Amino acid sequence: MNKKKLSREQWLSNLTVATIIMSIWLLKFLPHQWGTIILLTGVGIYWYHRILKKFKK
């Protein structure tokens, strides 16, 4: 509601956190083990990119 009071970086960080929390919450509505598979895949991709950044430095 107070988007005009936030800087662009603050607004984007809040939007990112809200999007991640909403996607994790929506995973519980998937049938059987699909939620776990998708969550672990996302975490794996995140760690993969993080490792690549360390080696590029």
Helices and strands as residue ranges (DSSP letters): G 3-5, H 8-27, H 34-56
